Amino acid sequence: MDEESKMNVKITPKPVVESDGDDIQNTRIIASVNPLVFLDADDRFHFGDNKSHLTPESVLKYLASDTFIPDMDNIKKCYDWIAQDVTKLFIVPAEAKILEKIVRPLKNAIGSYIIGNSFETIALCGTISEMIVIFLFEINKISIEGNLISEETELKTNLEKFESFGQSKRIKKLLEYGLIDKELKSKFDFVRLKRNEYLHSLSKTHTNVAPDAKDAFTTTLDVFLKISGLSVKDGKAIVNQKIIDYLDEKNLVERVPK
């Protein structure tokens, strides 16, 4: 019996309604037992056996989608499919917020995809897209009315208020302020709507989730590349000046004589 068959077992629960009569009926359902348990890592299921059962293969099997066969060929094919544009992000400022809120989640979105977790990739891309929008608002130092501001307390207050908006309103504000164009707005909206389509609808089927996840990732990476202004000129990396100013304020920029 394969592992999946072992997990799906028939359970006959106790009657929901007690009765003294003879009309009590039990109900039989198909259920997954302990679906969240990582058997090889959980000592409660080793029954006195203190030997570690963890292996890289068991970790991979636990993390992978139930319908995904986590062999190296499948992982390689999935990576080749989703990672076609990742080398375009050939350098990124090593600043905590950028790495933790945008870059690492992008990497996790790839990681989810290559082990069959396309739904998680879409969810992550929606979150990353929100972080990019908020980051773009922050580095431009504007108020929620679109006016330039310089006071640190005012910056913080406006950022918190902007964060409280829904993503649709944030995107419209950025377009209104001239921080994005209509093309970039449509890309942000695509990721937002794709995330809502899957995460806000229980009835949504997952028949097209893998290609949708790939499109969501590609679009999210593209908007980050565009707002970062990353390019190469005369052998030097070019980055959006607003990001340079943001890093400068954090003492993360070193001036090098020409």
Residue pairs with C-beta under 8 A, 6 or more apart in sequence:
4 66
7 32
7 33
7 35
8 30
8 31
8 32
9 30
9 31
9 33
10 28
10 29
10 30
10 31
11 28
11 29
11 31
11 33
12 26
12 27
12 28
13 26
13 27
13 29
14 26
15 24
15 25
15 26
17 24
18 24
37 45
38 58
38 62
39 45
39 53
40 53
40 54
40 55
40 58
40 59
40 62
41 53
41 54
41 58
41 62
43 50
46 53
60 70
60 115
61 70
63 115
63 117
64 70
64 115
64 116
64 117
65 115
65 116
65 117
65 118
67 116
68 74
68 115
68 116
68 117
70 115
70 116
74 116
75 114
75 115
78 113
78 114
78 115
78 116
79 110
79 114
81 214
82 110
82 113
82 114
82 121
82 213
82 214
82 217
82 218
83 110
84 218
85 218
85 221
85 222
86 110
86 221
88 221
88 225
88 230
89 103
89 106
89 221
89 224
89 225
89 230
90 230
90 237
91 230
91 237
92 98
92 99
92 103
92 228
92 230
93 239
93 243
93 247
93 252
94 252
95 246
95 247
95 250
95 252
97 135
98 135
101 128
101 131
101 135
102 128
102 131
102 132
102 135
102 224
105 124
105 127
105 128
105 131
106 124
106 128
106 217
106 220
106 221
106 224
108 124
109 120
109 121
109 124
109 125
109 128
109 217
109 220
110 121
110 217
112 118
112 120
112 121
112 124
113 121
113 210
113 213
113 214
113 217
118 206
118 209
118 210
118 212
118 213
118 214
119 198
119 206
119 209
119 213
121 213
121 214
121 216
121 217
122 194
122 195
122 198
122 199
122 209
122 212
122 213
122 216
123 195
123 198
123 199
125 191
125 194
125 195
125 213
125 216
125 217
125 219
125 220
126 167
126 191
126 192
126 194
126 195
126 196
126 199
126 216
128 220
128 224
129 167
129 188
129 191
129 192
129 195
129 220
129 223
130 167
130 170
132 188
132 220
132 223
132 224
132 227
133 167
133 170
133 171
133 174
133 188
134 159
134 162
134 163
134 170
135 227
136 174
136 179
136 180
136 227
137 159
137 162
137 170
137 173
137 174
137 179
138 155
138 159
138 246
139 240
139 242
139 243
139 245
139 246
140 177
140 179
140 242
141 148
141 149
141 150
141 155
142 148
142 149
142 158
142 177
142 179
143 149
143 154
143 158
144 158
144 161
144 162
144 173
146 173
146 176
146 177
149 155
149 158
162 170
162 173
165 173
167 188
167 192
168 189
168 192
171 180
171 185
171 188
171 189
171 192
172 185
174 180
174 185
175 181
175 182
175 185
180 188
180 227
184 223
184 226
184 227
187 219
187 222
187 223
188 223
190 215
190 216
190 219
191 216
191 219
191 220
191 223
194 212
194 215
194 216
195 216
197 204
197 212
198 204
198 206
198 209
198 212
227 240
228 239
228 240
228 243
229 238
229 239
229 240
229 241
229 243
230 237
230 238
230 239
230 240
231 237
231 238
232 238
244 253
247 253
